[in-house]
Amino acid sequence: MIAERRAVQLLRIFLVLLFGVLLLLQFFSLPGQFAHMAEEQPDDAWLRWPATLVAGFLVLCVQVVVVATWQLLSLVAADRIFTEGALRWVDAIVWAIAAAWLVFLGVFLVAGFAADDPGGPLLLFLLLLAGAVLGLLMVVMRALLRQATNLRSDMEAVI
């Protein structure tokens, strides 16, 4: 139990750091990078705002996952992970991954047809596959959480 508590505390520290870096990325780094790209490559300047919006949305999806993970950690610490409330937070993670995956699919299709080198689209495809695996893994984990929640409520009814 002590190791679990330490792991939860350590994970919370890393989640706070991750969320802070994501905020910096979302509001300063990415818009600045795409503005710089527009200045350096005037032919691609039209991509500045679409790329900023897409990248910002993808970062927002990761932020949703971070917040939901924080809430799940709170439920773990309170020994209430096997409740309906936990399923809502796992649903938030699944929907955030699904939304990011769909947007990333659009990026892959646009970039894949415009590319003259197969390396970029291949890397995007690899990331798309990894996102699909992560999303499907979360669906399976949600089903396991649902089963464990049902078993726990059945056990509590018996006792």
Order of alpha helices (4+ residues) and beta strands (2+ residues): alpha-alpha-alpha-alpha-alpha
